[in-house]
Amino acid sequence: KPEELLPETRAAEIAAKMGMWILDNPHEARKPKADDIGISKEEFRAFHKGIKYTSERIFREMTKDAFAARNEKLREMKLHNQNQKERHENVQAFLNGETEFCIYTLSSGGTGISLDHRYQHTRPRKVASTMTYWAEEFAQALGRCVRITTLTDTLQEIYVPEGTILSDHMAPKLARKLKSVDAIGSSNVDLAGELEKALKDKAAVVRLTAEDLTAAESSGVVEVEEEEDDEEELVESVN
């Protein structure tokens, strides 16, 4: 109910407190709680109710005709949810140089999609990407246009606005995770295998030495398995 929601000014103050807490605590892998930002649990719950209410209100205010028009516009731009046949056709069109660029989300574009420069008559690839907390997903997404058979170098740019949560909080965390993923992939010890074995055997913790973690010459690239282009992921190719 609207009367149960916080005044807009107070909601804005709480949102600012949450943002500042995240910036001041970059090593905390969680959202702030009521005690962290000095408010009561009741006020904290009311704040989150307000977020949900506002989202639902905006959705309801979209008329049926406006919603249909929006979906039709997305379909014209090929930014709608596609079936397997449409996805495969769009990927092939991009690979063959029939379309100028391809848009996909990191979660859907992280696996099963090859968009590399494999034909002489097509253009070299350039990737513009945002970030995600998931290091494996991010590393895989950056591998969509980089393949062994790629004809030219691939320029990959990561969008990180200065002075934002993205630059001050997410980027440092992602960098540390990527280093860990690379260390696991290039270490002299099969860390993932050893962990799986230890969990299975309920073995006691064994402290690893610096020598154990010394990586073989690492390329800095996380290798991922190749999959078919037409896996069931969301891909959109735009003329």
Backbone torsions as a table, in degrees:
resi	resn	phi	psi	omega
1	LYS	NA	140.1	-178.2
2	PRO	-56.5	-36.5	-177.6
3	GLU	-68.1	-16.5	179.5
4	GLU	-88.4	-6.2	-177.1
5	LEU	-86.0	159.0	178.1
6	LEU	-75.5	152.2	172.1
7	PRO	-59.3	149.7	-176.0
8	GLU	-58.4	-38.4	-178.7
9	THR	-65.2	-39.9	179.6
10	ARG	-70.0	-39.3	177.8
11	ALA	-61.5	-38.7	179.1
12	ALA	-66.1	-38.1	178.5
13	GLU	-63.8	-42.0	-179.8
14	ILE	-66.6	-40.4	178.0
15	ALA	-60.8	-40.2	178.8
16	ALA	-66.0	-40.2	178.0
17	LYS	-61.8	-41.8	179.6
18	MET	-64.2	-42.3	179.3
19	GLY	-63.3	-42.7	179.6
20	MET	-67.1	-36.9	178.8
21	TRP	-63.2	-41.6	179.0
22	ILE	-63.2	-42.0	179.4
23	LEU	-67.8	-35.0	-178.1
24	ASP	-81.4	-13.4	-178.3
25	ASN	-128.8	64.0	-175.0
26	PRO	-64.2	-17.9	-177.8
27	HIS	-90.9	-3.9	179.0
28	GLU	-87.0	117.6	-178.5
29	ALA	-91.0	54.0	179.6
30	ARG	-160.2	167.2	174.8
31	LYS	-82.9	153.4	179.9
32	PRO	-68.3	149.6	175.3
33	LYS	-101.1	175.4	-177.5
34	ALA	-58.5	-45.0	-178.6
35	ASP	-63.9	-31.4	-177.7
36	ASP	-64.1	-33.7	-175.6
37	ILE	-109.9	10.0	172.0
38	GLY	72.7	37.0	175.8
39	ILE	-128.1	166.2	-178.9
40	SER	-77.0	159.0	178.6
41	LYS	-65.9	-34.0	178.6
42	GLU	-63.8	-43.1	179.2
43	GLU	-68.1	-35.4	179.7
44	PHE	-65.0	-42.6	178.2
45	ARG	-65.5	-39.7	178.6
46	ALA	-63.5	-36.7	178.3
47	PHE	-61.4	-46.5	-179.4
48	HIS	-69.9	-32.2	174.0
49	LYS	-62.3	-37.9	179.9
50	GLY	-63.9	-39.0	178.1
51	ILE	-62.1	-45.7	179.8
52	LYS	-64.6	-43.9	-179.6
53	TYR	-61.3	-44.1	-179.1
54	THR	-63.0	-42.3	179.8
55	SER	-63.1	-44.8	-179.6
56	GLU	-66.4	-37.4	-179.6
57	ARG	-64.9	-43.9	179.0
58	ILE	-60.7	-41.3	-179.6
59	PHE	-64.8	-42.4	-178.8
60	ARG	-65.7	-32.8	-177.3
61	GLU	-73.2	-14.3	174.5
62	MET	-75.8	114.7	-178.9
63	THR	-67.1	161.7	-179.7
64	LYS	-59.2	-41.5	-179.2
65	ASP	-66.8	-41.2	-179.8
66	ALA	-66.0	-39.0	179.6
67	PHE	-65.3	-41.3	178.6
68	ALA	-65.5	-40.2	179.6
69	ALA	-65.2	-38.9	177.9
70	ARG	-62.3	-46.1	179.6
71	ASN	-63.2	-38.4	179.2
72	GLU	-65.7	-38.9	178.0
73	LYS	-64.1	-42.7	177.4
74	LEU	-62.1	-37.8	179.3
75	ARG	-66.3	-39.8	178.1
76	GLU	-61.6	-36.0	179.5
77	MET	-84.7	0.5	-177.9
78	LYS	60.3	38.7	177.2
79	LEU	-112.4	24.9	179.6
80	HIS	-99.0	169.6	174.5
81	ASN	-67.7	125.7	-174.3
82	GLN	-110.3	154.9	174.0
83	ASN	-83.2	175.1	-174.2
84	GLN	-60.9	-39.7	-179.1
85	LYS	-65.2	-44.8	179.2
86	GLU	-62.7	-42.6	179.8
87	ARG	-61.3	-45.7	-178.8
88	HIS	-62.7	-42.5	-179.8
89	GLU	-63.9	-39.7	-179.0
90	ASN	-69.5	-39.0	177.0
91	VAL	-63.9	-45.1	-179.9
92	GLN	-63.8	-37.7	179.2
93	ALA	-63.1	-40.6	178.7
94	PHE	-68.4	-43.9	179.7
95	LEU	-60.2	-36.5	-177.1
96	ASN	-86.6	1.8	176.7
97	GLY	81.7	14.4	-179.3
98	GLU	-80.5	-21.7	177.0
99	THR	-123.2	157.6	-173.3
100	GLU	-82.1	-39.6	-178.5
101	PHE	-152.1	167.9	-176.3
102	CYS	-131.1	136.8	-179.0
103	ILE	-117.5	132.4	175.5
104	TYR	-150.7	157.7	175.9
105	THR	-81.1	156.1	-179.9
106	LEU	-62.5	-37.8	-178.1
107	SER	-68.3	-39.2	-179.1
108	SER	-85.1	-31.1	-177.6
109	GLY	-87.6	0.8	-176.6
110	GLY	-73.2	-24.7	-178.0
111	THR	-138.9	154.5	169.9
112	GLY	74.3	10.2	-177.6
113	ILE	-128.3	124.5	175.6
114	SER	-111.7	121.2	-177.9
115	LEU	-126.8	27.3	-172.1
116	ASP	-76.0	166.3	177.8
117	HIS	-83.5	91.0	-173.9
118	ARG	-109.5	-10.8	-179.2
119	TYR	-120.0	138.3	-176.1
120	GLN	-60.3	-34.1	-174.7
121	HIS	-79.5	-3.8	179.1
122	THR	-100.6	169.6	-174.6
123	ARG	-86.3	154.3	171.8
124	PRO	-59.9	155.9	-175.2
125	ARG	-94.7	146.0	173.1
126	LYS	-136.3	131.1	-176.9
127	VAL	-113.6	130.1	172.7
128	ALA	-116.6	119.3	-171.2
129	SER	-134.0	153.1	168.3
130	THR	-91.3	-164.3	-179.2
131	MET	-123.9	171.5	176.3
132	THR	-147.6	160.2	176.4
133	TYR	-71.8	-21.7	-173.9
134	TRP	-85.2	107.2	-176.1
135	ALA	-63.5	-43.3	-178.7
136	GLU	-62.8	-43.8	179.4
137	GLU	-63.1	-42.8	-179.3
138	PHE	-65.0	-45.4	-179.3
139	ALA	-63.6	-40.0	179.6
140	GLN	-66.9	-39.4	-180.0
141	ALA	-62.7	-36.3	179.1
142	LEU	-72.6	-7.9	178.3
143	GLY	-95.9	4.2	-177.6
144	ARG	-66.9	-34.4	-177.5
145	CYS	-105.5	3.5	-179.5
146	VAL	-114.5	113.0	-180.0
147	ARG	-134.6	163.7	179.2
148	ILE	-59.5	-36.2	-176.3
149	THR	-91.5	6.5	-180.0
150	THR	-60.1	132.3	-173.6
151	LEU	-76.2	-31.8	-176.0
152	THR	-132.9	166.1	176.9
153	ASP	-65.1	149.8	178.6
154	THR	-110.0	121.5	176.1
155	LEU	-87.2	123.3	-179.4
156	GLN	-121.2	122.0	-179.1
157	GLU	-114.2	133.3	179.7
158	ILE	-107.0	125.3	-177.0
159	TYR	-82.4	112.1	-179.7
160	VAL	-133.6	95.3	179.2
161	PRO	-63.5	131.5	-177.8
162	GLU	-69.3	142.1	175.9
163	GLY	73.9	23.2	179.7
164	THR	-118.5	172.5	176.0
165	ILE	-59.8	-32.9	179.7
166	LEU	-60.4	-43.4	-176.9
167	SER	-84.0	-36.3	-173.3
168	ASP	-90.8	-20.2	-175.6
169	HIS	-120.6	-55.4	-174.4
170	MET	-71.7	-44.6	-176.1
171	ALA	-59.0	-47.8	178.4
172	PRO	-60.7	-40.1	179.0
173	LYS	-64.4	-43.8	-179.3
174	LEU	-64.3	-39.3	-180.0
175	ALA	-61.7	-43.0	179.0
176	ARG	-65.2	-39.8	-179.9
177	LYS	-66.3	-40.3	179.4
178	LEU	-63.5	-38.3	177.2
179	LYS	-63.5	-39.1	179.2
180	SER	-66.2	-43.7	179.1
181	VAL	-61.9	-42.6	179.6
182	ASP	-66.1	-38.7	179.3
183	ALA	-63.8	-40.9	178.6
184	ILE	-64.5	-40.4	-177.5
185	GLY	-72.2	-26.2	-174.8
186	SER	-116.7	5.3	-177.0
187	SER	-70.6	155.5	174.4
188	ASN	-69.9	-16.0	179.8
189	VAL	-112.1	136.9	175.7
190	ASP	-77.5	83.7	-173.6
191	LEU	-61.8	-42.6	-179.1
192	ALA	-64.7	-41.6	179.2
193	GLY	-66.3	-41.4	179.0
194	GLU	-64.6	-38.3	178.8
195	LEU	-65.9	-44.6	179.1
196	GLU	-60.9	-42.7	-179.8
197	LYS	-65.7	-41.7	-179.2
198	ALA	-64.3	-41.2	178.8
199	LEU	-65.2	-40.4	-179.9
200	LYS	-66.0	-42.9	-177.7
201	ASP	-88.4	-2.6	-176.3
202	LYS	53.4	44.0	-177.2
203	ALA	-75.2	157.7	177.3
204	ALA	-71.9	155.5	-179.8
205	VAL	-66.7	134.6	177.5
206	VAL	-117.3	124.9	-178.6
207	ARG	-76.3	126.2	178.8
208	LEU	-85.7	145.8	178.1
209	THR	-92.2	169.0	177.5
210	ALA	-60.9	-34.0	180.0
211	GLU	-66.0	-36.9	178.6
212	ASP	-61.6	-34.3	-175.9
213	LEU	-92.0	1.5	178.8
214	THR	-65.6	122.6	-176.1
215	ALA	-83.6	146.7	168.6
216	ALA	-68.2	167.1	-174.8
217	GLU	-50.4	110.5	-175.1
218	SER	-97.2	138.6	179.0
219	SER	-83.0	-11.2	-175.7
220	GLY	81.0	1.2	-179.9
221	VAL	-109.0	129.4	178.1
222	VAL	-85.4	117.4	-178.9
223	GLU	-75.6	138.5	177.1
224	VAL	-129.5	156.9	-178.4
225	GLU	-73.9	143.2	175.8
226	GLU	-77.9	141.8	173.7
227	GLU	-131.8	172.0	-178.3
228	GLU	-70.0	151.8	-178.8
229	ASP	-64.4	-29.3	-171.3
230	ASP	-99.9	30.4	172.1
231	GLU	-63.7	162.0	-173.5
232	GLU	-82.9	75.9	173.9
233	GLU	-126.4	159.0	-179.1
234	LEU	-82.2	117.9	177.1
235	VAL	-136.0	139.1	177.0
236	GLU	-128.6	130.9	178.0
237	SER	-110.3	130.5	-172.7
238	VAL	-117.0	132.9	178.3
239	ASN	-68.9	NA	NA
